[in-house]
């Protein structure tokens, strides 16, 4: 009998432990449907704001030897527009990522999805390159507390918080989120980084500083998942540099119950979810794990 690779992130049930990370492929329902058929357990949307955002001018993304450096600026058509699009969805498990600067932004957006079928929300408290949202919100414990309380009051579905490495101790952000009633943590977001053209001397990104993703940040992300899992009794989704089944297993052993995949989708596109799911299943069979939960956090025993 094959191992059961379904999993739970708190109250969120997933058929498979691999998810699309926010931001990498926008908000196309056709693309989401295709990736779900190819093995993704859930799809996280690009972060949506109260009103449409244009984002930054080009260049906004740079391909690195491994991964990407981007400062897109959270460009999106706004939550109301996407809520109307999403009303057509009946089958694809979607988690809606939300970004804003004040609690009222988030409660307004949650109300747009009141009658739309979704798995939950992921609050972007960690975008590293957009002022007055993301990390600037995540670094303010009082604001994090108020936003989560406000969203939990309005939401009919589970709420996750995506944390990253800002100027303050990210574990304090996690602590605040836990104390505020969050249902789960996604860790981590991209890391602040930049690139300079040595011929012109100019920063390459129009915004100068962006967020680095891909395999180089995986050891940092694994460390964060391990620390969160060791200090807090909260479900975790690991995110950052997952490009193989071995990477995914490492996150599970560190304490996450599922993983999100971003840059590897852009690099490999076809089959990355099924490839990683199959690898996890074979690893479980070899190690005699019957359920994902049996391997979550094993590394903490040593």
Secondary structure, DSSP 8 states (H G I E B T S, - for coil): ---B--EEETTEEESSSEEE-TTSSTT-HHHHHHHHHTT-SEEE---B-SS-B----S--EEE-SSSEEE-----B--HHHHHHHHTT-SSS-EEEEE--SSHHHHHHHHHHTTTS--SEEEEE---SSSTTSTHHHHT-HHHHHHHHHHHHHH-SSEEEEEE---SS-HHHHHHHHHHTT-SEEEE---EEEE-B-TTT--BSSTTSEEEEESGGGHHHHHHHHHHHHHH----EEEESS--SHHHHHHHHHHT-SEEEE-HHHHHH-TTHHHHHHHHHHHHHHHHT--BGGGTTTGGGG-
